[in-house]
Amino acid sequence: MCAAEQQLEAKALEGKIRCAIEHEVTSLAQLLVSKGERDLFGKTEFEVRDLVLKIGAKAYEERLREKKTATTDRQ
């Protein structure tokens, strides 16, 4: 696959990922603005990490959804 094709594929995947993670990004923003400067670490830090991990997992899900046919048994 040439670089131009990869760019097109990446843009398409980017759009799908953005749609899939919209809720988590909103939750992340709301969480951060709801905390004072003193409360940004500790428990809040772990809540942020959990949301970011969900974002990463959804990105993988979108990519794997595109490659679903590659999971067939190869004997």
Phi, psi and omega in degrees: 000132181279167183300321180295320178294320178297321178298316179296317179295319179296318179297318179296316179295321178303315179298318179294319179295315180303317178295319184291330186257006184307315181297316182294322179294318177298315179298320179297313180297316180296320179298312183295321181283343180278351184253143174282168182303324181289341185257009184285341180250182183075233184302316181299320179301319179290325176296318177298315180300319178299316179295319180294322176296322177296321178298314178298319179296319179293326176298315177299317180302316180296317179295316181291329177299323178291330184259017184307323182291341180284354183266007179290154182293130180249095179252000000 
